[in-house]
């Protein structure tokens, strides 16, 4: 059974990885790999939004583009109102295509909850590099949300490992994002924190993947 890396920016990634592509880079999409495509909240004021939203919709229709993302909101970056507007537009693209959305959310979980309550997406929503607390996670679980974790699991000074322990494994994914760590290392750390076997966590995340994406990894 494969290690599933649900979010990476490494275009050369091997194994079963969901490679994040920005609209301006869609020509790099290859038929033998899997991708997510979306306008990152950091970029909303730097690009031609009409053009890029069109690219997202067209690219996300491809069979090997499995999700729309990463999209979302980040209060540490400017143009927050515009970020939310673009997020909702892309969330609606994901809804139309019936594909999961991969979310970037930094210090904006109340805004995310507000959007989810209003938009009521029936698609899976995967919050990559989850940094909220377990109470917020409980609220997000009401909206078909999954939580992805990466190299922060190794940071004992962070709250992330403690939160990870409390979140149901049936709602978890693992990722490398832009970190140097291998996905197997992250799986091993996750298994240690959950006090379960590596095979158990591989199996559960495989089942989570099948449930979200309706394909075999």
KOLVO-228631 format. One line per 3 residues: number of its first residue (from 1); their letters; for each residue x, y, z of N, C-alpha, C. Coordinates in nm, 3 decimals. Atoms other than C-alpha are relative to their C-alpha. Example, Ala and Ser with C-alpha at 12.3 -4.5 7.8 and 13.67 -1.06 7.14 Angstrom:
1 = as = 0.089 -0.119 0.000 1.230 -0.450 0.780 0.090 0.120 0.000 | -0.082 -0.119 -0.006 1.367 -0.106 0.714 -0.077 0.109 0.073;
This chain:
1 = xxx = 0.084 -0.120 0.000 0.000 0.000 0.000 0.088 0.125 0.000 | -0.083 -0.119 0.020 0.136 0.340 -0.102 -0.012 0.100 0.114 | 0.008 -0.118 -0.084 0.222 0.640 0.110 -0.064 0.111 -0.085;
4 = xxx = 0.069 -0.104 0.075 -0.019 0.914 -0.003 0.042 0.136 0.055 | -0.039 -0.137 -0.033 0.121 1.268 -0.002 -0.108 0.091 -0.058 | 0.119 -0.069 0.048 -0.193 1.480 -0.023 0.028 0.142 -0.048;
7 = xxx = -0.029 -0.137 0.044 -0.015 1.812 -0.086 0.151 0.024 -0.004 | -0.141 -0.033 0.016 0.327 1.897 -0.225 0.018 0.102 -0.111 | -0.033 -0.097 0.105 0.485 2.175 -0.429 0.116 -0.049 -0.087;
10 = xxx = -0.113 0.057 0.073 0.760 1.948 -0.562 -0.050 -0.064 -0.130 | 0.048 0.048 0.130 0.690 1.902 -0.933 0.064 -0.132 -0.041 | -0.071 0.123 0.034 0.937 1.614 -0.946 -0.034 -0.114 0.095;
13 = xxx = 0.034 0.098 -0.102 0.771 1.422 -0.664 -0.034 -0.135 -0.062 | 0.033 0.136 0.043 0.755 1.046 -0.708 -0.097 -0.061 0.102 | 0.098 0.061 -0.088 0.514 0.802 -0.545 -0.136 0.062 -0.025;
16 = xxx = 0.132 -0.055 0.021 0.147 0.887 -0.506 -0.012 0.134 0.071 | 0.001 -0.135 -0.054 0.147 1.262 -0.459 -0.099 0.086 -0.075 | 0.087 -0.101 0.061 -0.103 1.539 -0.523 0.083 0.127 -0.008;
19 = xxx = -0.092 -0.111 0.022 0.115 1.810 -0.674 -0.080 0.129 -0.021 | 0.069 -0.128 0.011 -0.002 2.168 -0.627 0.057 0.081 -0.117 | -0.038 -0.080 0.116 0.002 2.376 -0.946 -0.077 0.132 0.003;
22 = xxx = 0.067 -0.129 0.014 -0.071 2.747 -0.981 -0.047 0.016 -0.145 | 0.055 -0.012 0.136 -0.275 2.855 -1.287 0.105 0.035 -0.105 | -0.100 -0.040 0.097 0.029 3.013 -1.453 0.095 -0.113 -0.038;
25 = xxx = -0.092 0.112 0.025 0.208 2.676 -1.444 -0.070 -0.125 -0.054 | 0.075 0.119 0.039 -0.060 2.445 -1.584 0.061 -0.075 -0.118 | -0.065 0.069 0.112 0.152 2.369 -1.890 0.097 -0.108 0.050;
28 = xxx = -0.089 0.100 -0.060 0.369 2.165 -1.651 -0.073 -0.128 0.041 | 0.078 0.119 -0.034 0.086 1.917 -1.590 0.034 -0.115 -0.094 | -0.032 0.120 0.079 0.180 1.567 -1.706 -0.106 -0.107 0.023;
31 = xxx = 0.108 0.099 -0.006 -0.055 1.279 -1.776 0.022 -0.111 0.102 | -0.029 0.113 -0.089 0.122 1.034 -1.546 0.008 0.039 0.148 | -0.001 -0.043 -0.140 0.090 1.239 -1.226 -0.135 0.062 0.036;
34 = xxx = 0.127 -0.055 -0.047 -0.191 1.384 -1.013 0.023 0.138 0.062 | -0.018 -0.141 -0.036 -0.250 1.750 -0.931 -0.123 0.059 0.069 | 0.106 -0.093 -0.037 -0.453 2.016 -0.761 0.037 0.134 -0.062;
37 = xxx = -0.024 -0.129 0.063 -0.492 2.357 -0.927 -0.084 0.107 0.069 | 0.075 -0.107 -0.063 -0.588 2.683 -0.761 0.081 0.127 0.014 | -0.065 -0.129 -0.024 -0.513 3.051 -0.702 0.026 0.011 0.150;
40 = xxx = -0.040 -0.011 -0.140 -0.321 3.079 -0.375 -0.043 0.136 0.054 | 0.043 -0.130 -0.055 -0.454 3.352 -0.140 0.109 0.106 0.000 | -0.108 -0.099 0.005 -0.110 3.517 -0.142 0.006 0.071 -0.135;
43 = xxx = -0.019 -0.050 0.137 -0.144 3.577 -0.516 -0.118 0.079 -0.055 | 0.125 -0.053 0.056 -0.493 3.727 -0.550 0.015 0.140 -0.060 | -0.017 -0.136 0.052 -0.371 4.084 -0.606 0.113 0.011 -0.102;
46 = xxx = -0.117 -0.002 0.088 -0.079 3.984 -0.828 -0.031 -0.054 -0.140 | 0.031 0.069 0.125 -0.262 3.811 -1.113 -0.128 0.056 -0.062 | 0.125 -0.031 0.069 -0.536 3.861 -1.370 -0.103 -0.104 0.046;
49 = xxx = 0.090 0.097 -0.064 -0.815 3.701 -1.168 -0.098 -0.064 -0.097 | 0.097 0.056 0.096 -1.065 3.659 -1.451 0.065 -0.109 -0.084 | -0.073 0.097 0.082 -0.806 3.481 -1.664 0.036 -0.124 0.081;
52 = xxx = -0.045 0.114 -0.081 -0.676 3.266 -1.380 -0.117 -0.085 0.050 | 0.117 0.079 -0.040 -1.022 3.164 -1.260 -0.048 -0.088 -0.115 | 0.037 0.079 0.118 -1.096 3.049 -1.614 0.094 -0.119 -0.016;
55 = xxx = -0.100 0.108 0.009 -0.773 2.846 -1.614 -0.027 -0.106 0.106 | 0.029 0.094 -0.109 -0.861 2.691 -1.278 -0.116 -0.090 -0.039 | 0.119 0.078 0.036 -1.203 2.583 -1.404 0.031 -0.100 -0.110;
58 = xxx = -0.033 0.088 0.113 -1.065 2.439 -1.728 0.094 -0.111 0.044 | -0.100 0.098 -0.042 -0.767 2.266 -1.566 -0.058 -0.100 0.100 | 0.057 0.088 -0.101 -0.966 2.127 -1.274 -0.096 -0.102 -0.060;
61 = xxx = 0.085 0.096 0.069 -1.186 1.951 -1.528 0.077 -0.121 -0.050 | -0.082 0.111 0.047 -0.893 1.730 -1.630 -0.010 -0.119 0.095 | 0.017 0.122 -0.079 -0.911 1.370 -1.513 0.104 -0.014 0.109;
64 = xxx = -0.106 0.019 -0.098 -0.575 1.377 -1.333 0.021 0.123 0.089 | 0.005 -0.108 -0.098 -0.645 1.709 -1.159 -0.112 -0.036 0.097 | 0.094 0.062 -0.092 -0.812 1.566 -0.853 -0.069 0.098 0.093;
67 = xxx = 0.056 -0.095 -0.096 -0.882 1.881 -0.651 0.024 0.143 -0.045 | -0.022 -0.144 0.019 -0.915 2.259 -0.657 0.074 0.049 0.123 | -0.076 -0.048 -0.114 -0.648 2.416 -0.442 0.148 0.017 -0.033;
70 = xxx = 0.053 -0.039 -0.127 -0.472 2.533 -0.264 -0.065 0.139 -0.010 | 0.076 -0.123 -0.001 -0.727 2.807 -0.209 -0.031 0.034 0.145 | 0.034 -0.029 -0.138 -0.832 2.994 0.101 0.022 0.144 0.040;
73 = xxx = -0.014 -0.134 -0.057 -0.757 3.290 0.326 0.111 0.000 0.104 | -0.118 -0.010 -0.086 -0.454 3.411 0.518 0.009 0.143 0.053 | 0.001 -0.134 -0.059 -0.473 3.705 0.760 0.138 0.060 0.016;
76 = xxx = -0.136 -0.055 -0.006 -0.095 3.741 0.760 0.041 0.066 -0.130 | -0.029 -0.060 0.130 -0.114 3.863 0.400 -0.109 0.100 -0.037 | 0.095 -0.108 0.031 -0.285 4.168 0.245 -0.118 -0.045 -0.086;
79 = xxx = 0.117 0.021 0.087 -0.611 4.197 0.050 -0.089 -0.113 0.051 | 0.073 0.112 -0.060 -0.799 3.973 0.292 -0.143 -0.012 -0.054 | 0.138 0.004 0.054 -1.146 4.069 0.164 0.001 -0.061 -0.140;
82 = xxx = -0.012 0.057 0.134 -1.036 3.993 -0.192 0.035 -0.148 0.007 | -0.034 0.142 -0.018 -0.881 3.666 -0.074 -0.127 -0.083 0.019 | 0.122 0.074 -0.029 -1.219 3.556 0.061 -0.092 -0.008 -0.122;
85 = xxx = 0.084 0.000 0.120 -1.402 3.656 -0.257 0.050 -0.103 -0.102 | -0.060 0.095 0.095 -1.160 3.455 -0.473 -0.012 -0.143 0.052 | 0.018 0.131 -0.062 -1.177 3.165 -0.229 -0.140 -0.055 -0.030;
88 = xxx = 0.138 0.044 0.022 -1.557 3.146 -0.260 -0.022 -0.036 -0.146 | 0.016 0.029 0.143 -1.540 3.160 -0.640 0.062 -0.135 -0.035 | -0.066 0.127 0.030 -1.296 2.869 -0.647 -0.067 -0.117 0.072;
91 = xxx = 0.076 0.102 -0.070 -1.492 2.677 -0.387 -0.122 -0.040 -0.083 | 0.116 0.029 0.085 -1.790 2.705 -0.620 0.040 -0.078 -0.125 | -0.050 0.081 0.112 -1.579 2.570 -0.908 0.013 -0.146 0.045;
94 = xxx = -0.014 0.136 -0.053 -1.495 2.269 -0.692 -0.137 -0.066 0.017 | 0.135 0.052 -0.019 -1.863 2.227 -0.608 -0.062 -0.041 -0.135 | 0.055 0.029 0.133 -1.961 2.243 -0.977 0.060 -0.126 -0.059;
97 = xxx = -0.071 0.115 0.057 -1.700 1.983 -1.071 -0.007 -0.123 0.091 | 0.011 0.109 -0.099 -1.773 1.772 -0.762 0.137 -0.060 0.034 | -0.135 0.041 -0.039 -1.406 1.762 -0.669 0.035 0.064 0.135;
100 = xxx = -0.039 -0.058 -0.129 -1.248 1.819 -0.325 0.072 0.133 -0.015 | -0.075 -0.125 -0.006 -1.105 2.156 -0.228 0.109 -0.013 0.105 | -0.111 0.000 -0.096 -0.765 2.190 -0.061 0.020 0.143 0.048;
103 = xxx = 0.010 -0.133 -0.059 -0.765 2.484 0.177 0.129 0.041 0.071 | -0.106 -0.069 -0.074 -0.490 2.719 0.295 -0.071 0.097 0.095 | 0.067 -0.086 -0.097 -0.610 2.883 0.617 0.097 0.038 0.110;
106 = xxx = -0.090 -0.049 -0.104 -0.395 3.099 0.845 -0.070 0.111 0.078 | 0.064 -0.097 -0.091 -0.551 3.282 1.143 -0.134 0.049 -0.055 | 0.127 -0.039 0.063 -0.882 3.282 0.954 -0.105 -0.110 0.014;
109 = xxx = 0.093 0.113 -0.012 -1.071 2.981 1.088 -0.144 0.045 0.024 | 0.137 -0.050 -0.017 -1.371 3.188 1.199 -0.059 0.042 -0.134 | 0.045 -0.038 0.135 -1.393 3.327 0.845 -0.029 -0.124 -0.083;
112 = xxx = 0.021 0.124 0.074 -1.358 2.978 0.700 -0.132 -0.065 0.042 | 0.124 0.058 -0.048 -1.640 2.850 0.920 -0.122 0.078 -0.051 | 0.108 -0.084 0.050 -1.857 3.144 0.817 -0.029 -0.030 -0.147;
115 = xxx = 0.016 0.031 0.143 -1.796 3.068 0.448 -0.062 -0.138 -0.019 | 0.054 0.136 0.013 -1.865 2.697 0.492 -0.147 -0.005 0.040 | 0.140 -0.004 -0.043 -2.189 2.770 0.677 -0.088 0.060 -0.109;
118 = xxx = 0.077 -0.068 0.105 -2.302 2.999 0.395 -0.005 -0.081 -0.128 | -0.010 0.068 0.129 -2.182 2.795 0.096 -0.047 -0.145 0.006 | 0.045 0.138 -0.020 -2.267 2.451 0.239 0.055 -0.098 -0.106;
121 = xxx = -0.055 0.092 0.101 -2.025 2.256 0.016 -0.020 -0.145 0.040 | 0.017 0.143 -0.027 -2.109 1.888 -0.010 0.124 -0.078 -0.040 | -0.127 0.062 0.037 -1.762 1.815 -0.147 0.090 -0.012 0.123;
124 = xxx = -0.099 0.002 -0.108 -1.477 1.710 0.083 0.085 0.126 -0.001 | -0.086 -0.117 -0.017 -1.276 2.004 0.216 0.120 -0.043 0.082 | -0.123 0.045 -0.067 -0.915 1.925 0.307 0.081 0.123 0.041;
127 = xxx = -0.075 -0.116 -0.049 -0.743 2.183 0.527 0.145 -0.042 0.014 | -0.139 0.044 0.000 -0.377 2.146 0.451 0.077 0.075 0.108 | -0.087 -0.055 -0.105 -0.119 2.207 0.723 -0.085 0.062 0.111;
130 = xxx = 0.095 -0.051 -0.099 -0.391 2.242 0.983 0.072 0.054 0.123 | -0.067 -0.065 -0.114 -0.290 2.482 1.261 -0.099 0.050 0.105 | 0.099 -0.041 -0.099 -0.615 2.535 1.450 0.003 -0.091 0.122;
133 = xxx = 0.007 0.083 -0.119 -0.711 2.387 1.784 -0.103 -0.111 -0.017 | 0.090 0.114 0.013 -0.917 2.076 1.854 -0.147 0.043 0.007 | 0.137 -0.051 -0.005 -1.231 2.280 1.935 -0.045 0.047 -0.139;
136 = xxx = 0.030 -0.045 0.136 -1.219 2.447 1.593 -0.013 -0.119 -0.094 | 0.009 0.121 0.083 -1.156 2.107 1.435 -0.137 -0.065 0.016 | 0.132 0.057 -0.024 -1.476 1.984 1.597 -0.109 0.074 -0.076;
139 = xxx = 0.096 -0.080 0.076 -1.669 2.270 1.436 0.013 -0.028 -0.150 | -0.024 0.024 0.141 -1.509 2.205 1.098 -0.047 -0.139 -0.045 | 0.044 0.136 0.032 -1.598 1.836 1.113 -0.147 -0.005 -0.043;
142 = xxx = 0.141 -0.006 0.038 -1.963 1.939 1.068 -0.017 0.028 -0.149 | 0.006 -0.040 0.140 -1.875 2.045 0.711 0.083 -0.091 -0.091 | -0.070 0.098 0.084 -1.715 1.727 0.572 0.147 0.038 -0.019;
145 = xxx = -0.140 -0.044 0.007 -1.367 1.859 0.653 0.097 -0.111 0.040 | -0.113 0.086 -0.033 -1.043 1.664 0.661 0.117 0.091 0.037 | -0.111 -0.079 -0.050 -0.718 1.778 0.820 0.131 -0.064 -0.041;
148 = xxx = -0.128 0.052 0.047 -0.375 1.739 0.667 0.114 0.056 0.085 | -0.112 -0.037 -0.086 -0.053 1.746 0.870 0.131 -0.037 -0.068 | -0.131 0.024 0.059 0.313 1.761 0.777 0.112 0.009 0.100;
151 = xxx = -0.121 0.000 -0.081 0.651 1.844 0.923 -0.018 0.063 0.138 | 0.023 -0.057 -0.133 0.500 2.040 1.216 -0.021 -0.107 0.106 | 0.016 0.109 -0.097 0.431 1.701 1.376 0.129 -0.026 0.077;
154 = xxx = -0.129 0.022 -0.065 0.801 1.696 1.463 0.035 0.112 0.099 | -0.029 -0.117 -0.083 0.787 2.033 1.645 -0.066 -0.014 0.136 | 0.055 0.025 -0.133 0.743 1.953 2.013 -0.047 0.128 0.069;
157 = xxx = 0.041 -0.127 -0.060 0.704 2.324 2.095 -0.131 0.052 -0.060 | 0.123 -0.040 0.067 0.407 2.352 1.860 -0.119 -0.072 0.061 | 0.123 0.067 -0.046 0.045 2.272 1.952 -0.044 -0.107 -0.099;
160 = xxx = 0.047 0.088 0.107 0.012 2.077 1.626 0.003 -0.148 0.040 | 0.002 0.143 -0.038 0.123 1.734 1.760 -0.112 -0.034 0.099 | 0.104 0.024 -0.099 -0.120 1.765 2.053 -0.138 -0.001 -0.065;
163 = xxx = 0.128 -0.007 0.071 -0.408 1.864 1.825 -0.017 -0.125 -0.087 | 0.004 0.118 0.088 -0.322 1.583 1.583 -0.045 -0.124 0.077 | 0.036 0.117 -0.082 -0.354 1.326 1.863 -0.151 -0.009 0.025;
166 = xxx = 0.142 -0.005 -0.037 -0.713 1.439 1.930 -0.094 -0.013 -0.120 | 0.085 0.001 0.118 -0.840 1.446 1.572 -0.021 -0.143 -0.049 | 0.026 0.137 0.046 -1.010 1.127 1.446 0.084 -0.036 -0.123;
169 = xxx = -0.086 0.043 0.110 -0.778 0.933 1.217 -0.077 -0.010 -0.132 | 0.085 0.013 0.119 -1.069 0.886 0.975 -0.019 0.134 -0.071 | 0.010 -0.131 0.064 -1.044 1.260 0.897 0.139 0.059 -0.030;
172 = xxx = -0.139 -0.047 0.009 -0.665 1.281 0.854 0.064 -0.034 -0.134 | -0.094 0.025 0.108 -0.425 1.316 0.561 0.137 0.048 0.044 | -0.137 -0.044 -0.028 -0.047 1.366 0.560 0.061 0.057 -0.126;
175 = xxx = -0.055 -0.074 0.113 0.165 1.589 0.338 0.144 0.039 0.024 | -0.135 -0.056 -0.012 0.514 1.713 0.265 0.001 0.151 -0.023 | 0.008 -0.143 0.032 0.408 2.059 0.137 0.131 0.042 -0.067;
178 = xxx = -0.128 -0.043 0.058 0.738 2.241 0.071 0.118 -0.039 0.089 | -0.106 0.042 -0.092 0.938 2.066 0.344 0.091 -0.105 -0.063 | -0.098 0.096 0.052 1.244 1.851 0.287 -0.027 -0.143 0.046;
181 = xxx = 0.025 0.133 -0.053 1.110 1.558 0.487 -0.073 -0.088 -0.101 | 0.067 0.098 0.084 1.003 1.243 0.304 -0.135 -0.035 0.061 | 0.133 0.032 -0.049 0.638 1.143 0.330 0.002 -0.121 0.094;
184 = xxx = -0.008 0.116 -0.090 0.739 0.811 0.491 0.039 0.042 0.141 | -0.038 -0.051 -0.132 0.907 1.001 0.776 -0.120 0.058 0.073 | 0.117 -0.065 -0.059 0.587 1.196 0.833 -0.101 -0.106 0.044;
187 = xxx = 0.088 0.111 -0.039 0.379 0.876 0.834 0.051 -0.066 0.129 | -0.056 0.067 -0.118 0.615 0.721 1.088 -0.021 0.084 0.126 | 0.021 -0.089 -0.115 0.592 1.025 1.316 -0.148 0.002 0.039;
190 = xxx = 0.144 0.001 -0.027 0.212 1.029 1.283 -0.042 -0.127 0.072 | 0.031 0.128 -0.064 0.193 0.660 1.376 0.049 0.000 0.145 | -0.054 -0.009 -0.136 0.413 0.726 1.679 -0.091 0.084 0.089;
193 = xxx = 0.085 -0.090 -0.080 0.192 1.014 1.797 -0.136 -0.063 0.029 | 0.130 0.065 -0.018 -0.127 0.813 1.747 0.011 -0.133 0.075 | -0.027 0.128 -0.069 0.036 0.509 1.910 -0.067 -0.117 -0.071;
196 = xxx = 0.051 0.110 0.082 -0.065 0.281 1.626 0.111 -0.043 -0.096 | -0.101 0.051 0.093 0.123 0.079 1.365 0.003 0.085 -0.127 | -0.014 -0.070 0.128 0.253 0.228 1.043 -0.101 -0.054 -0.101;
199 = xxx = 0.095 0.061 0.093 0.036 -0.018 0.850 -0.143 0.048 0.026 | 0.135 -0.048 -0.035 -0.276 0.097 1.037 -0.022 0.141 -0.054 | 0.019 -0.138 0.047 -0.220 0.462 0.951 0.001 0.005 -0.152;
202 = xxx = 0.001 0.006 0.147 -0.139 0.377 0.589 -0.136 -0.045 -0.052 | 0.129 0.053 0.042 -0.459 0.176 0.559 -0.111 0.104 0.018 | 0.107 -0.096 -0.028 -0.679 0.443 0.719 0.007 0.119 -0.095;
205 = xxx = -0.012 -0.114 0.092 -0.539 0.726 0.506 -0.034 -0.043 -0.143 | 0.041 0.053 0.130 -0.579 0.507 0.198 -0.153 -0.002 -0.011 | 0.146 0.003 -0.001 -0.945 0.460 0.293 -0.058 0.142 -0.004;
208 = xxx = 0.043 -0.140 0.006 -0.981 0.834 0.355 0.010 0.055 -0.142 | -0.022 -0.046 0.137 -0.839 0.898 0.009 -0.109 -0.054 -0.093 | 0.104 0.060 0.084 -1.080 0.656 -0.156 -0.135 0.067 0.023;
211 = xxx = 0.128 -0.063 -0.034 -1.372 0.815 0.025 -0.009 0.141 -0.060 | 0.000 -0.138 0.051 -1.272 1.168 -0.082 0.004 0.008 -0.152 | -0.029 -0.017 0.141 -1.156 1.110 -0.437 -0.062 -0.106 -0.090;
214 = xxx = 0.071 0.103 0.076 -1.344 0.797 -0.543 0.088 -0.072 -0.103 | -0.091 0.075 0.087 -1.034 0.646 -0.707 0.097 -0.079 0.088 | -0.102 0.076 -0.071 -0.766 0.395 -0.608 0.135 0.067 -0.014;
217 = x = -0.136 -0.056 0.002 -0.422 0.525 -0.514 0.098 -0.107 -0.048;
